[in-house]
Amino acid sequence: MTDAAILKNVSFRYANGDTGALDHIDLTIKQGECILLCGASGCGKTTITRLLNGLIPHYFEGELQGEIAVSGRNIRDTPIEELAGTVGSVFQNPRSQFFCVDTTAEIAFGCENMGLPENEIADRVRQTVSDMYIEKLMNRSIFNLSGGEKQKIACASVSAMLPELIVLDEPTSNLDLDAIEELREIIAIWKAQGKTIVIAEHRLGWLQGLCDRVLVLENGKIQRNVTGTEFFSMPAQQLHDIGLRATTAHTNYLESKTGLFPITNCDFAETLTLENFICGYGKQEALHIEYLELPKGAVIAVVGHNGAGKSTFTKCLCGLQKGFKGRVSINGKQYRPKDMMKLSYMVMQDVNHQLFAESVIDEVMLGTDKTAEKKALELLKKLDISEYKDRHPMSLSGGQKQRTAIASAILAGKQILVFDEPTSGLDHRSMKSTAKLLSTLQYQCTVLIVTHDMELIERCCTHILHIENGGI
């Protein structure tokens, strides 16, 4: 087995002081290996992926020591554009790597950029589409795709360039369970083709049976280098002790009955009554709930498969869905959708759409006065991001941005808080602190959490609301 990549005594420090520095890393990756990089946020796993695809040192500035070679090419001396046919990258947010507005053109774009003949590009696109079973996604608008479909197109655009090495940086952080299973199938195809695959990830269970080797990083060093079989046989507590998420949760609530049901013994005397929650897109009905009572003050997990209607439901509840005519009654008083906008606060899955201020502390305090600063600092401390209070929110990692938005929502003091996948991209410690904080909101306000994170549900939720096919 030949070497796909070699790192010899590699150390790196970011010029802007970002976490993720590396400290004397020695690593050899064999051709055809599938390797998982895991560890707490800031441990250095993303930095390794950036070394492999040339983003370091050609894009991210900093102090680099040691030698890095990919397919026998010295990364320092190889322009990043020359690596395109050798190393393919799939990022956490697929939209960050799109250049076209339709799917077919996007898959062809990388090959066009490499200057390949038109007939070869067409052949590669056809073969990639066939190999990945994505015929139904062709000639579609990028903007009308789901998160999982966008990730498929990102993978296809990389695959069409026939790279020898593919690196993926937290590819499931914005995906639901169905989309994760589809991504797993894509990686299995790549593995069967003999590709070398390196995946930096917090969600671990879906990779069982795919990874040949697992590297656990801590403070920029490789602390463990074990086989996939050995790693995935570790009990949950052992993984937690080294800062990792469990590979499996105790309960898969998607396999439970549909409806609203409690998972704790907490008692809630009052309810929110939802009536005529009926909504569609064109002729397609997406939601049909004529009547539903939610316990006021509960922490409710909203679960369901891809396309079940979860997002439509929460948008209607917050008054954000256009054309929605339903009503919410609280303590006998009826509220129209425009009234619900004043009573509720939603943290979206892609928090980049709702970060506006120049610093984290200003972001959290947006819409409040100076008297809230003490509480804001306490929230940041509970969420383990107080050290970043003066940083610009857009300079943070995905998980840190998520926690900033969560703190903003809590400080807003609304009656209803909605969180869409609040633990996407979070390591075990951050997930625990977020779950602990969300659980303290019980009885203070009504919290709905759209999530596929079963471990989060076990830690903080009082009820499950299971939606399928637009119904309860």
N, C-alpha and C positions, 0 to 999 in steps of 0.2 A: 504494500500500500504506500503510495507516494504522499509527500507532504503538500497539503493545500495552502497552509499558512504557518509561518514560524514567527514567534515573538521572542526575542532574546534580551533579557535584562531591561525590559521596557518600563520607564517611569514617565509620567506626564502630569503637568500641573496646568490648569486653565489660566489664561492671562487675566480673566475677570474674576478669578477666585471661586468659580462654581465648584460645587461638590462633584465627586466622580473621579478624583485624581487616582492615578495608578502608581504603585510602588514596587519596582523591581519584579515585573511579571515575566515568567518564562512559560511559554505555551507552544505546543506543537499540535496542529490540527491535521489529521490525515484526510486524504482525498476520499470522499464518500461518507465521512462521519456526520452524524447529526448531534450537535452539542447544545446543551442548555446552559445558559449563564443565569444564575439567580443570586439573590442576596437583597439586603435592605436597600432602600432608596439611598443613592449617593455612594454605593459600594464600588462603582467603577464598571459595571457591566455594559452600560451604554457607551462608555468611553472605548471599550474594546471593540464594539461594533464599528465605531467611527474610525478606529485605526485600520480595521480590515477593509473598509470601503473608501479610505483615503480622505474622508472629511477632516480627519486629523492626519497631517498638519496643514492640508490645503485649504480648509475653510475655518475650522475652529483654531484660534491662536492659543499658543501656550508654550511651555518649556518641555520639549520632548527629548528623551535620552533612550538609547538602546537601538536595536535593529528590528525592523518589521519587513517581512517578505510575504507576498501573496502570489501563488503560482510562479515562484521564482523571481518575481519582480520586486525591487526595492520600492517601498511605498513613498519614501522621501523623494526619490528621483523620478517617479512616474506621475505625470500630470493626471489629475482626477478624471478628465474626459477620456483618457486612454484606458482607464480601469472599467469603463462602462460595460464592455463585453466580457470582462473577467469576473467582476463582482456586482451582484444585483442587490438592491436594498428595498425593504418593505418597512415603512415607518409606522409609528403609533397611530397617526392620523393620516389615512390614505390621501385625503384632499391636499395635503402639503406636497404631494409629488405628482399631482395632475397638471397637465399642460393644455389639454384639449377639452372640448365641451361635449364630445360624444365618445362612446365606449370604443368603437372600432378604431377611430383615429388615435385614441389614447394608447391602445395596445401596439399600434404601429409606430408611435412617436419615437420610442427609443431606437428602434431599428433604422428609422429615417435619419436620426441624429448621428448614427454610426456611419451613414453614407452608403448603406447597402443598396443593391439594385432593386428596382421596383418589383420585379417578379419574385425575388427572394423574400422581400418583405411580405408580399401577399401570401407566399407559401408558409412563412413562419407564423403569420397571424392565423391562418387556417388550421395549422397543426396545433398551435397553442389552444385555440378555441375548442378543438376536438379533444385534446388531451385532458382539458380541465372541465369539459361538459358545460360550457357557458354559452352555447348557441343562443339561448333565449335572451342573453344580455347584450347581444350585438345591436349596433345602430340605435342605441338608447342614449338619452341625455344623461350626462354624469350627474346633473342636479336632481334627477328624479329617482336615483338609486337609494336603497337602504344602506345602512352602515356595512352590513355583511357583503352586499353586492359591490360596494365601492372597494372593499378590501380584496374581493376576487379580481376586480379589474386591475388593481395595483399589482397583485401577484402575477396576473397574466402579462402585464406590460413588462415586468421584469423577466418572466420566463421566456418571452419571445426573443429576448436578446441572447439567449443560450449562455448565461453566465456559468462559470465553473463553481463559484461560491455564492451563496445567497445568505444575507444577514437580515434578521427580522428583529425590530426593537419594540417590545411590548405590543405585538400585533393584535392581541385580543382585548385590549383595555376598553375599546368602544363597541365590542361585539356581544350579542346575546348567545345563548347556548346553542341555538341552531346554527348560527353563523360560525361559531367556534368549531363545531363538528365539521362544517364544510371546509374551513381552513385546515383542519387536521387532514382531511382527505387530499387537499392540494399538496401539503407537505409530504404525505405518503407517496404521491405521484413523483415529486421531485426526488425523493429518496430512492424510489425504484429506478429512476433515470441515472442514478449515480452521482447526483449533485451533493456538494458539501454544504451543510446547513448549520448556521449558528443563530440561536434564538435567545434574546434577552427577555426575561418574562417574570412577572409576579404570580400570575395564575398558573398553577403547575399541573393539576390533575389531567388536563386534556392531552398532555405530552407523554403520558405513560404509554410505553410500547413503541414510541417513536425515537426517543433519544438514546444514543449509544453511550453517551458520557454526560455527566453533570458536573459543572464547576460552581462551587459556592464561594462568592467573594465577600470580603469584609475589609473595610478601610483600605481599599485599593490593592489587596493581596488575595491570592487564591488560597482559601483555607481548607477546602476539600476538593478532591478530584476523584470521583467515584463513577462506577458504571451506572447506567440507567436502571438496571435491575436492582442494584443495591440501594440507590437513592429512593426509588418508589416503594421500597419495602419498609422504609423508615416510618415509625409511628408518628402521629400528629404532634405529640408533645415534644418529641425530639426535633422535629422541624421547627416548632415554635421557639424552642430554646436557642436555635441559631438564627432566629429572626425571619423565618419563612412561613408562608401560608401553608395550611394543610393541603394535601393533594386531593382529599375528598372531604365532603361535609357529612354530618351524621344523617341528615334528611334531605331528600330532593323534593321540595314542595311542589314542583311541577308534576310529580307523579301522584299528588294527593287529589282529593276531590276538588271540583270547582266550586266557587262560592266564596262567601265571607265566613271565616271561622277563627276562633281564638286559639292561641298557642300558649297563653299564660292564664293565670287565675285572677288577673287584675279585674276590678269592677269599675264600669263606667256608666254613670247614671243617665247622662244626657247623650243625645245623638244629633248628627247632621243628617237631614233627610234630603235625598236627591230625587228629583222627579223629572221625567221626560228627558233623560240624557240620551237623546237620539241624534246621531250625526252621520253624515256621509260625505264622500268626495265624488261629485258628479252623480252618476247613477249607482255607485257602489256604496252600500251602507257599511260604515266602519264601526259604529257603536249603537247598541239598542238596549238601553236599561231604563225601563219605565219607572221603577221605584227601587230605592236602596237606602238603607239606614247604616251610617257609619258611626262607631262609638266616638264621641267627642273627647279629645284628650288622649287618644290612643296613638301608638306608633305602628302604622299599618304597612306591611310589605305588599306591593302590587306586583304580582307575578303573572306570567303567561308566555306562550311561545311567540316567536317573531310574527308580527302582523296581527296579534290578538286584539289590539285596540287599546293597549295600556297608555300610550302617549296621547292618543285622542281623548281618552277618559280624563287624564290629568289636565290637559289643555282646557277642556270643557269646565272642569271644576274651578280652574283659576280664571275663567272668563277670557281666555286667550284664543279660543277657537272661533273663527269667523262664521257667521250664520247660525250659531248655536242659540237655541231658544229655551233651554232647560232652566230649572229653578233649584235653588238650595234653600232649605229652611233651617235656621239655627234658633233654638229657644222660641219657636213659634213665629219668628219673623222671617219673611221671604226675601231672598236676595236674587236679583237678576245678574246675568253674566258681568255687566259693567261694574256692579257693586262688588262682585267677587274679586275683581282685580285689585280693589283696595284692601281686601281682607286677607289676601294670599300672597305668597312669594314662592317662585319656582327657581331652583338651581338646575340649569340644563346640563345635559350630558357633555356637550362641548362648551365649557365655561368661557372659552375665548370670546364668545358673543356677549358676555355680560361683565367684562372687566374694563373699567373706564378710568380709574384714578392713577395717579403718578407713583403711589406707594401702596404697599399692602395695608398699612394701618389706615390710610385715607380711603382705600377701597372698602374696608370693613365698616368704616364709619360713615360711608356715603349716605346722605339723607338724615343723619342724626346730628346732634350738637356736641360740643366739646365735653359735656358732662358724661358722655358715653365712652370716653377714651379708656377709663379704667376697666370697664367691662370688656371692651374690645381687646385689650391686652391680655386679660384673663382667658378669653376665648382662644386667642392665638397660642397661648401657652398650653392650654388643654389639647390643642390640635397639633402641638409640636412644631409650630412655624413662627414662634415669637422672634427667633433670631433673624427672620427675613422681613421684619416689620417696615424697614425703610427701603426695601428693594422694590423695583417696579414689578407689578404683578405678571407682566408678560415675559419677564426674565426667569420666572420660576419653572420648575418641572411640572408636568401634567398633574401629578398628585398634589403638589403644593398649591397649584392654581385651584384645584378642586376644593381643598380645605379652606382656602381664602374665601371662596364663594359660599361655602357652608357657614363660615363665621359671619359673613355679611347677612345671610338669610336669618340666622338666629338673632342677631342684633336688631334686625328690622322690627321684631316684635309683632309679627302678624299672627292672626288666629289659625291660619292654615299654612303649613310649609310643605312643599313638594320637592323631593330630591330625585333626579333621574340618574341612576347608576353612580351614587356618590363615592363609591370605593374603587372605581375603575382606575387602574394604575397605582393603587396603594399597596405598600408592603404590609406584612403582618402587624407590625407595631402601629403603623398609621391607621390601619383598618380597626384595630382594637380601640385606639383613642377616639376615632370618629364614632364608632358604635357606642362607646361609653357616653360620649357627649349627646348623641341622639337619644339615648335612653333616658337622659335627665330631662328631656323635653316632655316626657309623659305627664299628663294632666295640665301642663302649661299651655299647650296648643295641640292641634291635631296635625300629625305628621304622616305623610304618605311617601314611601320610598319605592320607586320603580327599580327593581334590582334582579339580577341573576346570581348574586353573591349569597349562597346559602349560609355561609359562615356568619355573614353580617346579620342575616335574618335571625339566626339562632341567638345572637348576642344582644339584640336590642329591640326586636319587634314584639308587639303584643298580639297582633292579628295578621292573618293572611287574607288578601283579596285576590282571588284567582280568576282571571279573565281569559276567555277563549272565544274566538269568533265574534268578538264585539259584545259578548254577553257575560253575565255573572254566573 
